[in-house]
Amino acid sequence: MANTTIAAFSIDEHLRWATARIVGREIDPESVTFGREVEPTEPGVIADQLTDYVARISAKYPDVRRAQGIGISMIGPVDVGAKEVKRVARKDWTPKIPGDPIIRFKNVFAAQERGLANARLAVQNDATCGALAEWYFRENPRTEDLGLWVYITINEGVNCGVLNVSRPLFQYRHAEIGHVFPARHPKDPFDPEKHSSCPLHLWCFEGIASGASMRKRWGDDWSADPRAWNLEAFYVGQLCLTAMLGFRPDRLVLGGYVVHRNPEFLPMVRAAFAALNNGYIEDGKAENPATYISAGQFDDRVNVLGALVLALDAAVGGPRSVVDRSTTES
């Protein structure tokens, strides 16, 4: 695998890209390069926007053109096997042909120059890529638990990625815990019709606890309002409890800009989690929220960083992704 390059792209509120090189069968962390061309995604045909973006980036950067593995991080419910997304509830993205998925990643890369079109492709949802980044690039790889991890992201949307011994727990699908319906705080003035950021469910974790929802209910200055943080901690603590009861992970990691906005937020979430658990699960881990629930170590590049881990597996035939040898449709 000498001189093998890999490339990654992430699609959410922005388009991002990154490259790295493989040494042996692992990513050389010193080689990771984040692209400067970060562009906002627009309403309309997202497949066309991504196709154009990839073409411009690959024309400019040889390491992208030469990539032997490509990893993709995408918001929304991703069909990992088919490498497509049918719709994203909170985005005004449309398919090229009515009734089709909004994006087929095989088609996007088949439309590129020959070298990139023949690279091996792996796709996952954004939260799973965030989990892969936090696991693969963690600070203490030899000492930290390698069991079941849940990574919860609180960004414009809400979701979680689940890893079992470094691999996504689900091979062809992924968790969508952000659309579970939570219990309402008795003092919450939230009006779902006005404030929800999920047009399909209104009263789900994404609809009431995402960054987009925080702006809708508290205004652009939401992070300065103590009421916002008190209620947010209740719902994120409840989300952590839901993940703990559903998956029984060895560790919960919280990421996303909402989590990182306030240094006092994580202790509030831990306290809410402990109060809601009320001593029910006592397994030596969940009963100690200070060590059980931690903050992610990466910024808004976490998803594209995790997509590099997918690209690594695509290039070397590793265990963490569903890959094939051609990006063209069969």
N, C-alpha and C positions, 0 to 999 in steps of 0.2 A: 504493500500500500504506500510505497515511497512516493512523495510528491502528489498524493491524491488530494484534490480539493473538494470541498462540499459547500453547498449554498443553502440558505434558508430565507423564507419570506413569511411575514405575518400580516394578516388582514383583520383589522378591527376598526377603530375610529381613524386609523392611519395605515398606510402601507409602509413596511420596513423591510430591510434585507440585511443579511450578514453572510460572511464567508469564514471558513477555517480550513486548516490542513490536518490530515490524519498522520499520526506517527504510530507505527505498529497497527493496532486496531482501535486506537483512542484518539480523541481530539487533542491537538496541541493547544493548550489554553493561551499560550503566547501568540498564537496565530489568529485568534478570533478577531475579526474586523467588522465593525458595525458600519453600515452604509450611512452616508450623510444625507442621502436623498429620502427624507421622510415626508410623505405626502398625505394629506387628508383624503379619506374615501368620500365619494360623492354619491348622491342618489342616482338611480338609473341602473344600467347594465354593468354590474361590478365585474363580470367576466371580461368585458372589453377594457375596462380601466386596468385590471391586473395584467392582461395580455400586453397592453401598451407599456406598462411600467416594467415588466420583466424584460421586454425587448430593449427598452432604453438602457436599463441597468446592465444587461448582458453585453450590449454593444460597446459599452464604455469600460467594463471591467473584465479582463481576461480570466480571472479566477472564477467568475460566475459562468462564463462560457465553457470553461473546462470542467465544471463540477460533475463529478460522477454520481453524487447523491444529492437529492433536493428534498428538504423538509418544509412542510407548510403548516403554519398555525392559523386557524380560522375560527371566528366566532360562530355561534349558532350550532344546531344539531348536525354534526358531520357524519356522513356515511363513510366510515373509514375504509371499508373494503372497496366500494365503488368510487371513492375519492370525489365526492360531490356533496353539495349542500342544497337542499330544496328551498329553504327560506330561512330568513332571520327575522324574528318577530319585530324587533325594535328598529330595523333599518329599512329605508325605502329603496331596496334593491330589487331589480326585476330581471327575469330571464330574457335571453335573446329571442327565444321562441316561447309564446304563451303556453303554460303547462309544463315546461321543462324545469329542471332545477335551476336556481339562480346562477350556479357555477359548477362546471365540470372541470376539475383541475387537469385531467388528462388532456382535454382539448386545449386548455391554456398553454400547456408546455409543448404539445404537438405542433402548435403554431409557431414555435420559436425556431431559431437556426438549428441546423442538424445536430450539432454536438449537444446542446442543451435538451433538445427533443428526445435524445436517446438516453438521458440520465435516468437513474432509478428514482422513483418518486414515492414519498410517504407523507400522509396527511393525518392531522389530528386536530381536535378542538383546542381552543386557546388555553383552557384551564389545565388540560392534560399536558400541554407543552410547558406551561408554567411549573407544573409538578416535576417534569423531567429536568428542567433547568435547575430547580432548587435541589433536586437529588444529585444530579450528575456533577454540578459545580459547587457542591456544599463545601464548607470550610474544613470540616474534619471527616474526610471520607473513610478513614480507617476506624474511627471510634463511634460514629453515630449509628443508630439503629437502622438496619436495612430491611425492616419488615414492611408492614402496610402503612403507606403514607396517604394522607388526604391534603391536597392543596386547595384552599378556597380563595377565589379571587373576587374582590369587591371593586369593580371599575364602573364603567358605564353600564355594564351588565353584572350578573352574579352567577357563578357556577363553581364547580369543584372538579379537580382531576384526581384520580385514584391510582396509585401505583402499588403493586405487590412485588417486593424484591426487585425493584428497579423497572418493572414492566407495567404498562397500562393493564389494569385489572380486566378490562373488557377488550377483546381483540377487534371486533368490528363496530362497536358502538362506544358510548361513553355515558357517564352520569350526567343528569340534567337537574341536579338538586336545587338550582336557583329558581326553578319553577314549582317547587313544593309550596303549599299554602301554609303559612305560619299562623300561630295563635296571636291575636291582637293584644297589644299592651292596653290595659284598662284606661289609661290617660292619654292615649294617642288620638289627636284630632285629625288624623289622615283621612282625606276624602279620595277614594280610589278613582272616581271619575275625573277629578282635577289633577291629582298628583302622581298617579301610577305611571311608571315608565315602561310597563309591559302591556301593549294593547290587547293581547290575547287573554291574559289571566287577571289583570288588575291587581288582585290581592295575592301575589306570590313574593318570594324573597327578592327577586329581581325588580318587581314592580314597586316595592316599598322601601328597599334598603340599598339600592344601587346609587352610584354617584349622580346619575341622571335624575333619579327620584329625589335625592337630597336637594338638588337645585330647584326642582319644581315645587317642592313644599316649603323650603326655607329661603329660597332666593340665592343669588350668586355669592352672597356672603355667608353661606350655610356653615362653613367651618368655624366661624366665630360665635356660633350660637350654642350655648351649653345644652339647650333642650334637644337640639339635633343629635348631639353626641350621646346623650342619655338614652334616647329612644333607639338610636342606631346600635348601641352596645347591646341592648335587649334583644334586638332582632338578629344581630350577628352571633351573639351568644346562643340564641335558639338555633341558628343555622349550624353552629358547631356541635350542639347537642344532637341535632338531627343526623349529622354526618357520623358522630361517634356511635349513636345507637344503630344506625343503618350499616356501617362498615366495620365498626370496632377497630379503628386504626391504631397503630403504635404511636402515631404523631399527627398533629394537625398544624398546618402552616398557613398563615393568612397573608395574602398579597393584594396588590392593587392600590391605586392612589388614595382611596378613602382610608385604608388602613394606615398608610404612611403619612397622612396629612397631620395627624395629631399624636404626639408621643405618649399621651395619657390614655389613648384609646384601647390599646391592647390590655392593660390591667383592668379596664372597665369590662371588656369582653370576657376576660377570665372570670371576673366576679359574677357576671351574669350567667355564664356557663355553669359555675359551681352552684349558684342558687337554683337554677332550673334543674340541674341533675339531682340536687337535694340528697346527695349521698347514695343514690340508687346504684350506680356502677362504682365499685371499689376494687379496682384491679391493679393498683400500684402505679398506674399511669394517668388515667382520666381523673383520678381523685387528687392529682397534683397539677392544676391548670398552669401554674407558673412554668413548669417544664414541658407539659403536654401540648400547650398551644404557644406557638412562636410566630414571630413576624418573618416574612420572606426577606431575603437579603438583596434582591434585585429590584431595579426600577422598571420603567415602562418598556424596557428592552427584554424583559424576562421571557416573553412568548417567542420572539425570534431566536433567543438563545436556546430555548427548549426545542425549537424546530431544527436547530443544528444537531441536536442529539438524534432526532428522527433521521436527518440526512446522513449521519454517521452510520446508523443501522441500515439505511437503504444502500449505502455504498459497500459495506462489508458483510451484509446479510445478517445483521444482528437481530436480537430478540424483541426489541421494543416497538416494532412497527410492522404493518402489513404492507409489503412492497411487491412490485413486479419489475420486470426488466425493461419495460417500455412504457412511455407515457401515452402511447397511442391507444385508441379504443380497440378492443378486440372484436 
